[in-house]
């Protein structure tokens, strides 16, 4: 069955010229006058082998904006054909490109469309369309979607310095949040391999290892294979030499690597010995025979947190409350790494405890913190995913201690493009994250 495309029924040969430049308008008028006596001035662009997916355009107009079209439609000996097949081009992106060529259209409404336009602009050498798509991507790229661009970069735009610079800027801003993105699961093996070599700003090498494990498990599910340690090792074995195990602490290695059973007992012992002797020289290869070649680098990729953001939770009517428990929901618009929350207490011991769970009856405690006074800092950074609702529970042990907050209120706070929603109730003074 043929699905008609709406814009096919309105040939570009009928387009109004008011939005074109004066020179292009004159040439288009001349082209139309020529078209009244011969069909040589127009060509039908055919998408695939479906005869209804075609549109009539002017050879001259397309040739003015694209040297590739100039060759295809005017200079090539075979250009006199009245049909030009476009087998691999997205009809929707090509519609945008034609509108851009004829009317200087610049509006783009999605990242997927922008990437398709970028591909066509590169293919047909339409510089203005290329610049437009790059500018759009620069405005919408975030830590939770940069990997969609990165997949295109690896496979279609390997030499595109603009896209590579765009991605690396996000990687350096916060590799932790990038590796939490659901888009990680859609990376091809080639893209995953290159990502592990990028300058990711992370808090620990364990962040990279855990991301690799999740990616490997996703690949096994796609293939319908069991999630066994042996199958997981086989799936990610080519990437393991990129993990710098020696930069982990012994606790990090035991809690995050050893428990996965991805490495053999011999490899685990070898790595732990090297971690325990940071001054020793392991050489360039692990002395484990035919087993995995362990990365012997001790150069840590972990970076100090240099760009913390603090959202002040204001804008609601707060009063002093005296209750043993306060519970509210927090919903981030992007992947964030939570460092601390601030509360305001008065009277009594001023002791407070905080627990974080997902909005699920069976969810275990993801993180907890306790303290006396205003700051509740987490021992380890807490990774919160975009568009996932988390339940925060504050417990005050002393009945004399009052908390400054607002019951039943809901508020969306924004800073540098990040949105954090609190409801029902605003019981904290600030959220600190990066």
DRENVEXRO-871394 format. One record per residue: x, y, z of N, C-alpha, C in turn. Coordinates in steps of 0.1 Angstrom, whole numbers, plus 5000, padded with zeros to 4 digits. Atoms other than C-alpha are relative to their C-alpha. Last residue first. Example, Ala and Ser with C-alpha at 12.3 -4.5 7.8 and 13.67 -1.06 7.14 Angstrom:
499149895000513749895071499250115008
500949885000512349555078500950125000
***
This chain:
499349965012525951855393499649904989
499750115009523851865424501050054989
498649985006522952075454500349884992
499550125006519152105462501450034994
499150005012518052385485500349864996
499649875004515652485513500850014987
498549985000513852165519500250144995
499550014987510252085529501550035001
498649965002508352185498500650025014
499349944988505051995499501450044996
500849884994503351765474500850055013
501450014997505451795453499749875008
500350044986508851915442498550005002
501449984995509851945405499949945014
500350094989513451995395498750035006
501249984993514252155361499849895011
500450114992517752185346498750045008
500750105009518252435318499549885007
499150035012520852645337499449884992
498749945000518652645369500849954988
499250015012514952575372501350075002
498949914999512552505401501049984988
498950045009509152355396501150105000
499249895007506852395426501049944991
499250065011504252205445500650114992
499549925011502752295478500749924990
500950015012500852045500500450094988
500850135003502652145532499250024987
501349975004505252425532499349874996
500450055013508552425550498550034997
500649895007510652535580499649954986
499449995014511252235602499250104992
500949965010510652235640500750014986
499349945011512652035666498950044989
499849854998510751985698500550074988
501349945003509551635687500050155002
500449924988513151525685498750074997
500250084988513751245660499550085012
499549924989513051435627499849925013
500550044987512551205597500850085011
499249934990512751335561499449955014
500750014987511451095534501050075010
499149954990512251175497499349995014
500749964987510350975471501150035010
499450054988511850975436499350055012
500449944988510051025403500649935012
500350104990511950935372499750075013
501450045001511851185343499649885009
501049915005515651205341498649945000
500250005014517650965363498950104996
501450005002519051035397499750024985
500449985014522550935406498549994998
501350085003523350985442499650034986
501049935008526951095450498849914996
499750035014528550885478499050084992
498750064999528650995515500549974985
499950145002525651215509501449954999
499150045011525451555524500049855000
500150155000522451675546500849964987
499550085011523252035555499849855001
500549965013521152265577500349904989
500049875005521552135613499550004986
500649914990522451795626500250144994
499249904995523051515601499350095011
500549954988521751215583501050115005
499149904994521951085548499550045014
500449944987520450805529501150095005
498949934993520650655494499450065013
498949975009518750425471501250075007
499449874997516550265498501250024990
499150004988514849965483500550155001
498749955002511849995459500850015013
498950104997509049755464501450064999
500250064987506250015467501149905004
500450145002507650205438499949945013
501550014997508250575435499549874996
500849985012512050535437498549995003
500550125007513550565471499450044987
500549985013515550835490499749864994
499950125009516050845527499450034987
500649995013516851155549500249864992
499650115009517551175586499350014987
500950035011517351485608500649894992
499550125007518751585642499049974989
499849965014517951945653500649884992
498850065005518351835689500450044986
499750144997515652075702501449954994
500450064987514852395685500349865001
499949914988514952515649499549935012
500550054987515552345616500250105011
499949904989516152465580499249955012
501249984993516952205554500250115010
500049914989519552175527498750015006
501249924999520051885503500150085012
500549964987523251735492498750074999
498949994991525351585463499550025015
500449934988522751465438501150005010
499350074990524151365404499850085013
499249924991521651465378500749915010
499150084991520151305347500850105009
498850055006517651555333500749915010
500250005014514151675340501249954992
499049925008514451585377499749994985
499950045013511351475397500950084992
499149925007511351495435500149944986
499450065012508451365455500950104993
500349935012507651455491500749934988
499850085012507551305526499650084988
500449925011507951475560500349924987
499650055013508051265592499550104989
498950105000508051335629500549974986
500550145003505951655626501249915000
499450104991506552005639499349874998
500850124998506152265612500749915010
499350104991507452625611499149885003
500249984986505852805581500849905008
499550104991506552835544499750055015
500249954987504553025517500449895010
501250064994506052915484499950065014
501249975008508553095460498749945006
500849894995511752935474498750024992
501450055000513652605469499150115007
500749954988517052745460498549975000
501449955002518652525434499450045013
500849994989522452495438498650064997
501149925001524652375410499150005012
501250034992528052235414498950104997
501249925004530552285386498849955007
499749855002534052185397498850084997
501249935004533551835411500250154999
500749934989536951685412498850074995
499749854999537851465383499250055013
500949934991538251085380500350155002
500949915008540050975349499050085009
501449994997542850835370499350094991
500449865002546250755355498450015001
500449954986547150415370499650154999
499849854997547250245336499550035014
499149974989547649865337500250155003
499449875002544649775316500850045012
500449894991544149405322500750134996
498949914998544649165293499650135007
500149865004542048905299501250085002
501249934994543048545303500050154995
501049975011545448355280498850085005
500150105011548348365304499050054990
501150104998547548585334499849914989
499350145001550748795337499049895003
500350074988548849125329500649864999
501050115002550549325302499849925013
501049975010552349655301498949894998
499650025013554349625333498950034990
500650135005552749585367500549974986
500149995015555049845382499549874995
499450115007554549875420499850024985
498749965005553850205437500749894991
500049905011550150145440501350054995
498649955001550549825459500150104989
499450004986547149735473501450054999
500649884993545549825439500650025014
499549885006547949585422499550135007
498649994996547149305446500650134995
499949964986543449365441501450025005
500449865000543849345403500150065015
499049925006545649015405499850155001
498850004991543248865429501150094995
500449924989540248965407501250015010
499949865004542048825376499650105012
498649965001542648495393500150154996
499349994986539048475405501450044999
499750134994537848545369500650025014
498650055000536348875360500249875006
499549985014532748935351501449964999
499450135005531648785384500450014986
500750035013529449105390500549864994
501350064998530349115427499349974987
499950134995534049165420498649935001
499450095010533449475400499949865004
500649975014531249725419500549904989
501549975001531549645456499550014986
500850114995534949475455498550024999
499950125009536549715431499249895006
500849985013535150025449500149874991
501550004997536349895483499250014987
500450144998539849825469498549985003
499650044987540050175455499649855002
501150024990539750215418500649975014
500349874994542550355396498949995010
499049964990544050005390499750145007
500450064987540749895373501050055011
498849984992541350135343499749955015
500349974986538649995320501350015008
500149855000539650005283499750055014
498749954999540849635285500050165000
499450014987537249545294501550055001
500049864994535849665261500750005013
499249915008536549355240500250145006
498650044998535249125268500950104992
499349874997531849305269501549985000
500549895008529649035253500850135002
499850025014531748735264499550134992
498549995002531848865300500349994985
499749864999528048905300501550034997
500549945012527548555287500350155000
499250055011529748415315499650064986
498749935000528148635341500949954988
499050074991524648505331501450074999
499149904994521948725317500949935010
500249994985520448465294501050105006
499150094992520448545257499850025015
500750114994517548685237500949905008
499750125007519748895215499349885006
500349995014518249215226500249874992
501450005001518449105262499550014986
500450144998522149025258498549994999
499750075013522749375243499649855001
501149965010520949535273500349934987
501250074997523149335297498950044990
499950145004526249455279498849925003
500150005014525149825282500149854995
501449985004524449775319499850004985
500850124996527849625324498650024996
499750115010529549905304499249875004
500749975013527750165325500249904990
501550034998528849995357499250034988
500250155000532449995345498649975001
499950055014532350365335499849855000
501149955007530950475369500149954985
501150104999533450245386498850054992
500050105011536250455372498949905001
499250124997535250725397499949914988
499550004986533851075398500849885004
500750104991533551105361500650025014
499749954986534551365335499149925009
501249994991534551175302500450045014
499649934987537451255279498850025009
500249865000536550995252500350065014
498849945002538050645250499950165000
499150034989535150465265501350074999
500449924988532950645240500949985012
499449865001534950505211499650085012
498550014999534250145222500650144999
499750034986530550215228501550005002
500149874993530250375193500349985015
498949905004531750065177499950135007
498750044994529549825198501150104996
499550125007526450025187501349965007
498749985007524950265212500449874993
500250005014521250215220501350014992
500450135004521750125256499949984985
498850085000523650455262499749864995
499550015014520450635251501349924999
500550125007519050555285500549984986
501149975010521350825299499549874994
501250044994523350735331498850004989
500050145000526650745312498749945007
500150055014525951105302499949855001
501449995004525151195339499949944986
500950094992528551065351498650004995
500150145006530451215322499149915008
500550104990529551565334499949874994
500849944990530851885317499649905011
499149934990533751715300499250065011
499350114992531351475282500850065011
501050054991529051775272500749895009
500349894990531951965256499049945011
498950004990533151645240499750105010
500150124991529751605222501150005011
501249994993529751955207499849895010
499849904990533351935197498850025009
499150064990532651615179500350095011
500750094992529651765162500949945011
501149924993531552065149499349915009
499449944988534651855140499050075008
500749874997532651635116500550065013
499149895002535151375103499450145004
498850024993533351075117501050124999
499349875000530051205106501349995007
500349935012527950895096500950134999
500350075012528850615120499850084987
499150125002530650765150499749944986
498749955002528851105148501049884996
499949955013525450955144501450044996
500250115009525850755175500150044986
498850075000527251065193500049874991
499249935010524151265184501349924998
500650015013522051015202500850064989
499550125006524651005229499249964988
498849985008524051375236500549874993
500350035014520451315247501350004991
500950125002520551295285499749974985
499350124995523551525290499249874997
499950004985521951795269500749875003
499250114995521951905232500150015016
500850114994519052125223500949895007
500949954990520752465215499249895007
499349934990523852325198499050055011
499550104991521752085178500750065012
501150064993519852375163500549905010
500549904990522952565154498949945008
499049994989524352255137499650095011
500150124992521152205117501049995012
501349994992521152565105499849885009
499849904989524852555095498750005009
499150064990524252235074500250095012
500750104992521252395058500849935010
500949934991523252695048499249915008
499349954989526152485034499050075010
500849884998524052275010500550075013
499149884999526752025000499150135000
500249925012524351754987500750145001
500050085013525551485010499950094988
498650055003526551715039500049934986
499249885003523151895038501549964997
500349965013521451555036500850124996
499550115009523251415067499750044985
498649985000522651745086500649904990
499749885008519051725077501550024998
500350045013518751375091500350114990
498950105004520551485123499849964985
498849935001518151785126501249924995
500149935013515151565120501250084997
499950105011516151335148500050064986
498650035002516851635171500249904989
499650124993513351765166501549974997
500750034988511452075155500449875008
499850154998513652245130499349975013
500650064988512752605117500249845000
499050024990515152755092499549925012
500650054988513252775059501149975010
499149974990515052985032499549965014
500549894992512052965009500950045012
501049915007513152754980499650125008
499449955012516352594993499150104993
498849914997515052565028500650064988
500649874994511652425017501150105003
500549925011513652174996499350135004
498949945008515752075026499550084988
499549884993512652035048501150074991
501049905001511051805023500550135006
499849945013514251615021499050114997
498949915000514151555058500250074987
500349894991510651415056501250105001
501049915007511351205025499750125009
501349994993514451055042499150104993
500349874993517051005015498749995008
499750014986518350655005499650125009
500350124994516850594971500150005016
499349974988516650944956499749885010
500450084988515750874920500950035012
498750024993516051164895499649925013
500250064986513251154869501449985006
501149924993512951374837499849955015
501150094996516351244824499050085008
501249975007518351524809498849915003
500949924992520951484836498750044993
501250074998522651184820498950085007
500750035013525351394805498749935002
499950145003526051534840499349974987
498750035007526351914840500149854996
499649915011522752024847501249954992
501149955008520751804871500450084988
501050105003523251574888499050054990
499450105008526251814886498949894996
499649945013524252114897500649894991
501249995009522551904923500450064987
500450145003525951824938498850004991
499250055011527052184935499749864997
499250124997524052284957500849964988
499750014985522252614961500849885003
499549884994522152734925500549985014
498549995004521752384911500650125006
499350094992518452344931501550014997
500049964986517052654916500849915009
499249884998518152574881500150045014
498650035001516752224880500950125004
499349935010513352334892501549965000
499249894996511352084912500750064988
499449935011508551834907500750125005
500349865000507851594936500850074989
499249915008507751224939499650145001
499249924991506550954963501050084991
500749894995503750824941500850095009
500349895010505950614919499350125006
501449984999507350404948499650124992
500650055013510750284938498550015000
500150145000512750484964499449964986
499550064988511950854965499849855000
500750124996511551004931500749945012
499250074990512551364924499249885005
500850064990510751484892501049925009
499750144999512751724871499149955012
500550064988512052074858500449855000
499649924988513752304833499649935013
498650024996513752044805500450085012
500050064987509952034803501449985005
499350134999509852284775500049945014
499850055014507852584763500749875000
501350005008506152694795500249954986
500750124998509252574815498750004992
499450105008511352854800499249875001
500349975014508953104814500649904990
501450045002509152924847499650044985
500150155001512952934847498649964997
499450045013512953304839499849854998
501049955010510553364868500549964986
501150095000512853144890498950044990
499650125007515853344879498949905000
499949985014514153664888500449884992
501349985005513153534922500050024985
500650135002516553394929498650014994
499350065011518053744922499449864998
500449945013515353914943500749934989
499349885002515853674973499750064986
498750025006513053434978500850134999
499150024989510153485002501449974995
499849884991507953644976501049985010
498649964999508553364951500250125009
500049865002505353164956501550055002
499849934987505752794951500150154997
501149914998504052634920500350095012
500049915011507252464907498950105001
499249884997507652324942500150094988
498650005006504852084934500750135004
499749855003501952084959501450014994
501149955009500551724959500250154997
499850045014503851584972499050064991
499449895008503551795004500349964986
500849885002501051565020500650104990
499449894992503151245015499250134997
499649885006501050955002500550105010
500449894991501250615018500450134994
499249875001501350354991499450105009
500949885000500050005000500950125000
***
